[in-house]
Amino acid sequence: MNDPHEELQTQIMQRRVSVTPAQQSAIEKIAAHLKTQAPARFILVADRNGHVLVFSGDGLAGAGLPELAALLAGDLAASQEIARLSGVFQQKQLILREGEKQNTFLCEAGSDLVLFMQTDAEVPLGWARLLVLDAGGQLAGMQLRSQADEDIGFDADSLSNNLNEAIDGLWN
């Protein structure tokens, strides 16, 4: 008999997230607000497959964004499985790595997204934790669609509106 948790994990990992321009803008605003409030050296938002949606900042010595996003998604998935196997799994997982010079936060942002933040060690941990959990909650509240949820066909009105917005954006 198959483990229902394994089936759910497989479905999540096979899911491709579709982000509308308005959602992309909202994700960018949440990340920018978090970066200034914390203050953070680096912010990255990726989907659970490791595809980068938003990044801001510097300070990642030689790390490629796609590789980092994939590793972060894998890190979160591994931590969730460890928690499940040890009987302490909870939603809204936050992983903190405290260092001498920098601290990193890896936050589950709903079933679709991963939020990563890097701060200087001088930033109070409680403050940074509060902000990253709040931003993760805002991201989790977004209703992202997966390609599995979408129809094979297309909506002509939606396509027309998107094209008009794109053309208007070229002139503004």
Contacts in CASP RR format, 6 or more apart in sequence:
PFRMAT RR
TARGET T0000
AUTHOR 0000-0000-0000
METHOD contacts of the structure
MODEL  1
MNDPHEELQTQIMQRRVSVTPAQQSAIEKIAAHLKTQAPARFILVADRNG
HVLVFSGDGLAGAGLPELAALLAGDLAASQEIARLSGVFQQKQLILREGE
KQNTFLCEAGSDLVLFMQTDAEVPLGWARLLVLDAGGQLAGMQLRSQADE
DIGFDADSLSNNLNEAIDGLWN
5 84 0 8 1.000
9 77 0 8 1.000
9 81 0 8 1.000
12 48 0 8 1.000
12 111 0 8 1.000
13 48 0 8 1.000
13 49 0 8 1.000
13 77 0 8 1.000
14 148 0 8 1.000
15 48 0 8 1.000
15 49 0 8 1.000
15 112 0 8 1.000
15 146 0 8 1.000
15 147 0 8 1.000
15 148 0 8 1.000
16 47 0 8 1.000
16 49 0 8 1.000
16 146 0 8 1.000
16 147 0 8 1.000
16 148 0 8 1.000
17 47 0 8 1.000
17 48 0 8 1.000
17 49 0 8 1.000
17 51 0 8 1.000
17 112 0 8 1.000
17 113 0 8 1.000
17 144 0 8 1.000
17 145 0 8 1.000
17 146 0 8 1.000
18 144 0 8 1.000
18 145 0 8 1.000
18 146 0 8 1.000
18 147 0 8 1.000
18 150 0 8 1.000
19 27 0 8 1.000
19 53 0 8 1.000
19 144 0 8 1.000
21 162 0 8 1.000
21 165 0 8 1.000
23 142 0 8 1.000
23 144 0 8 1.000
24 53 0 8 1.000
24 54 0 8 1.000
26 142 0 8 1.000
27 45 0 8 1.000
27 53 0 8 1.000
27 54 0 8 1.000
27 139 0 8 1.000
27 142 0 8 1.000
28 54 0 8 1.000
30 45 0 8 1.000
30 135 0 8 1.000
30 136 0 8 1.000
30 138 0 8 1.000
30 139 0 8 1.000
31 43 0 8 1.000
31 45 0 8 1.000
31 54 0 8 1.000
31 55 0 8 1.000
31 56 0 8 1.000
31 135 0 8 1.000
32 56 0 8 1.000
33 135 0 8 1.000
34 40 0 8 1.000
34 43 0 8 1.000
34 117 0 8 1.000
34 131 0 8 1.000
34 132 0 8 1.000
34 135 0 8 1.000
35 43 0 8 1.000
35 56 0 8 1.000
35 57 0 8 1.000
37 131 0 8 1.000
38 117 0 8 1.000
38 119 0 8 1.000
38 123 0 8 1.000
38 127 0 8 1.000
38 128 0 8 1.000
38 131 0 8 1.000
38 132 0 8 1.000
39 119 0 8 1.000
39 120 0 8 1.000
39 123 0 8 1.000
40 57 0 8 1.000
40 117 0 8 1.000
40 118 0 8 1.000
40 119 0 8 1.000
40 123 0 8 1.000
40 128 0 8 1.000
41 57 0 8 1.000
41 58 0 8 1.000
41 59 0 8 1.000
41 102 0 8 1.000
41 118 0 8 1.000
41 119 0 8 1.000
41 120 0 8 1.000
42 55 0 8 1.000
42 56 0 8 1.000
42 57 0 8 1.000
42 58 0 8 1.000
42 59 0 8 1.000
42 60 0 8 1.000
42 116 0 8 1.000
42 117 0 8 1.000
42 118 0 8 1.000
43 54 0 8 1.000
43 55 0 8 1.000
43 56 0 8 1.000
43 57 0 8 1.000
43 115 0 8 1.000
43 116 0 8 1.000
43 117 0 8 1.000
43 118 0 8 1.000
44 52 0 8 1.000
44 54 0 8 1.000
44 55 0 8 1.000
44 56 0 8 1.000
44 65 0 8 1.000
44 68 0 8 1.000
44 69 0 8 1.000
44 72 0 8 1.000
44 115 0 8 1.000
44 116 0 8 1.000
44 117 0 8 1.000
45 52 0 8 1.000
45 53 0 8 1.000
45 54 0 8 1.000
45 55 0 8 1.000
45 109 0 8 1.000
45 113 0 8 1.000
45 114 0 8 1.000
45 115 0 8 1.000
45 116 0 8 1.000
45 139 0 8 1.000
46 52 0 8 1.000
46 53 0 8 1.000
46 69 0 8 1.000
46 72 0 8 1.000
46 73 0 8 1.000
46 113 0 8 1.000
46 114 0 8 1.000
46 116 0 8 1.000
47 53 0 8 1.000
47 73 0 8 1.000
47 112 0 8 1.000
47 113 0 8 1.000
47 114 0 8 1.000
48 73 0 8 1.000
48 76 0 8 1.000
48 77 0 8 1.000
48 111 0 8 1.000
48 112 0 8 1.000
48 113 0 8 1.000
48 114 0 8 1.000
49 70 0 8 1.000
49 73 0 8 1.000
50 66 0 8 1.000
50 69 0 8 1.000
50 70 0 8 1.000
50 72 0 8 1.000
50 73 0 8 1.000
50 74 0 8 1.000
50 114 0 8 1.000
51 66 0 8 1.000
51 69 0 8 1.000
52 65 0 8 1.000
52 66 0 8 1.000
52 69 0 8 1.000
53 113 0 8 1.000
55 65 0 8 1.000
59 118 0 8 1.000
60 68 0 8 1.000
60 118 0 8 1.000
68 116 0 8 1.000
69 114 0 8 1.000
72 106 0 8 1.000
72 114 0 8 1.000
72 116 0 8 1.000
73 114 0 8 1.000
75 95 0 8 1.000
75 106 0 8 1.000
76 93 0 8 1.000
76 95 0 8 1.000
76 106 0 8 1.000
76 108 0 8 1.000
76 114 0 8 1.000
79 93 0 8 1.000
79 95 0 8 1.000
79 106 0 8 1.000
80 89 0 8 1.000
80 93 0 8 1.000
80 108 0 8 1.000
83 89 0 8 1.000
83 90 0 8 1.000
83 93 0 8 1.000
91 108 0 8 1.000
91 110 0 8 1.000
92 107 0 8 1.000
92 108 0 8 1.000
92 110 0 8 1.000
92 133 0 8 1.000
92 136 0 8 1.000
92 137 0 8 1.000
92 140 0 8 1.000
93 107 0 8 1.000
93 108 0 8 1.000
94 105 0 8 1.000
94 106 0 8 1.000
94 107 0 8 1.000
94 108 0 8 1.000
94 129 0 8 1.000
94 132 0 8 1.000
94 133 0 8 1.000
95 105 0 8 1.000
95 106 0 8 1.000
95 107 0 8 1.000
96 103 0 8 1.000
96 104 0 8 1.000
96 105 0 8 1.000
96 125 0 8 1.000
96 129 0 8 1.000
97 103 0 8 1.000
97 104 0 8 1.000
97 105 0 8 1.000
97 106 0 8 1.000
98 121 0 8 1.000
98 125 0 8 1.000
99 121 0 8 1.000
100 121 0 8 1.000
101 120 0 8 1.000
101 121 0 8 1.000
102 118 0 8 1.000
102 119 0 8 1.000
102 120 0 8 1.000
102 121 0 8 1.000
103 118 0 8 1.000
103 119 0 8 1.000
103 120 0 8 1.000
103 121 0 8 1.000
103 123 0 8 1.000
103 125 0 8 1.000
103 128 0 8 1.000
104 116 0 8 1.000
104 117 0 8 1.000
104 118 0 8 1.000
104 119 0 8 1.000
105 115 0 8 1.000
105 116 0 8 1.000
105 117 0 8 1.000
105 118 0 8 1.000
105 119 0 8 1.000
105 128 0 8 1.000
105 129 0 8 1.000
105 132 0 8 1.000
106 114 0 8 1.000
106 115 0 8 1.000
106 116 0 8 1.000
107 114 0 8 1.000
107 115 0 8 1.000
107 116 0 8 1.000
107 117 0 8 1.000
107 132 0 8 1.000
107 133 0 8 1.000
107 135 0 8 1.000
107 136 0 8 1.000
108 114 0 8 1.000
108 115 0 8 1.000
108 136 0 8 1.000
108 140 0 8 1.000
109 115 0 8 1.000
109 135 0 8 1.000
109 136 0 8 1.000
109 137 0 8 1.000
109 139 0 8 1.000
109 140 0 8 1.000
110 136 0 8 1.000
110 137 0 8 1.000
110 139 0 8 1.000
110 140 0 8 1.000
110 141 0 8 1.000
111 140 0 8 1.000
112 144 0 8 1.000
112 146 0 8 1.000
113 136 0 8 1.000
113 139 0 8 1.000
113 140 0 8 1.000
113 142 0 8 1.000
113 144 0 8 1.000
115 132 0 8 1.000
115 135 0 8 1.000
115 136 0 8 1.000
115 139 0 8 1.000
117 128 0 8 1.000
117 132 0 8 1.000
117 135 0 8 1.000
119 128 0 8 1.000
END
